[in-house]
Amino acid sequence: MEKLALLSVSDKRGLVEFATALVKRFGYRILSTGGTAKLLAAQGLPVTEVSQHTGFPEIMEGRVKTLHPKIHGGLLCRRDKPDHLRQAEANGIALIDLVVVNLYPFEQTVAKPGVRFEEAIENIDIGGPSMLRSAAKNHESVTVVCDPADYDPVLAAMESPAALAALRRKLALKVFQRTASYDAAISRYLEEQRGEPDLGAVAGFPAALTLTYQRASGLRYGENPHQQAALYGTFFEHFEQLQGKELSYNNILDITSATYLIGEFERPTVAILKHTNPCGVASADTLLAAWPRAFATDRQAPFGGIIVVNQTLEGDLAKAIAEIFMEVIIAPRFSEEALEIFRKKKNLRLMVAKGGLGADSLREVRSVVGGVLVQDRDATLGDVPGFKVVTKRPPTLAEWAGLLFGWKVCKHVKSNAIVYARGEETLGIGAGQMARVDSSRIAVWKAGEAGLDLKGSVVASEALFPFADGLIAAADAGATAAIQPGGSMRDDEVIKAANERAMAMVFTGIRHFRH
């Protein structure tokens, strides 16, 4: 019996080689359309146009060409049902055993700057998804391919009927994942183009949320060994791992937090993190000068932590870092000398940020009971020129520098967060306490453990001081200036306490809770 393969693709990578093997090795006759048919015919392969096969011309500028009973009947016919086979024969429907289709590039089209709505609509594929779904539904008998990466596995499996049968189910699953992703992209685009909001709408947030990510890798486990986990999405399009053990779930969380933190800084900066919290950050004229200042904030917590820098990591800094145990180091580039030094630590994970380091426009999605929470990422420091001095004494230039530096770091510390800083370096960090005054006490204690003097320092709080006690604790520790959002019912009390201690205080008008 003649074997038919229908090939109609936008992405033509590897197609000629695959079609040649189908014809010459496995005896298929090829049906095709448009540019795909012309490409294969130009290579000397025997090709039958779909319109010739169906006896019906392509119409409406190609919008209707494969939507025909001779196509979908050939795909959907159950080979194990005599009645299906009789109806196919009575209606002149030849069975199609293999379909290769990838879809019009809708996602790429709407990603282009200034794309016209009409162009986007014309890149919505109708016949392609229909053929893929028909073939995938009947995968017991039909092999369906929607990804050029599957050409070689299909050819290999064709040597064994059992192997091909097992592969068909995987390919069918891949089809429905692809068509779901494709429809979700269309839905997102059309919702973005709506002129009128739906009831209860939030700008930029769709009424129905469809999240589709391809699995990027399995992980050994999640946060703990008894939790299974996997990574989905395009993480490895943003980062390249140069060496070291495979990344863990916790590593990936830390790398993400480190990347967002370092994106706040333009000057050469070193940041050290542990469990997604900064435990030391410093900027200087060079990374080598910044390193000891960042490390001095806390010499215990960095053990097994993450280091991120925003310039090329050179050999001199690599020598200093190599003296302590770190899990991950992230940089936009590593010099050859640095790589040579780090190669001696085979388990150390070195990550290159492919597009450089910094913030992007990703939204944050978190699981909750019965659904997910979605929010814009906190990618702003606030209206810095509009920050308001609320005390009798304004900050000095040196205090302003420390306040703005501490404010950048504090934004990335888990709430309740307190950061003591001087100039462009952290001195003490208190994170994640239920009472803000306790975060301040921890930060003071950490600075004392590190032998750092807080006299003349500044303090940053990511949210308001609800009582004067947190500010008083900072003043008692030696801080001379504070930065906080403001907005407490007791702001007057906090301001009064600052004035009584000759402190300068700045209200930002924006908070940075981090749960």
Protein Blocks (a to p, Z undefined) as FASTA:
>chain_A
ZZddddddfblghklmmmmmmmmmnopacddehjlmmmmmmnopacddfklmnopaceeh
hlamklcfklmmmmmpcfklmklmmmmmmnopacdfbdcdddddfklmmmpghiafklmm
mmpcfklmmmmmmmmmmmmmpccdfbfklmmmmmmmmmpmklmmmmmmmmmmmmmmmmmm
mmmmmmmmmmmmpmbdcehiaehiafbdcdddddfbdcfbdfbfklccddedjklmmpcc
fbdcdddfklmmmmmmmmmmmmmpmbdcddddeehiafbdcddfbfklmmmmmmmmpmkl
mnopacddfbdcdfklmmmmmmpccfbdcdfbdcfklmmmmmmmmmlccdddfkopaddf
bdcddddehiacdddddfbgbjfklpccfbfbdcdfklmmmmmmmmmmmmmpccdddddd
ehjacfbdcehiablklmmmmmmmmmmmnopafehiacddfbdcfbfklmmmmmmnopab
dcdebhifklmmmmmmmmmnopacddehiacddZZ
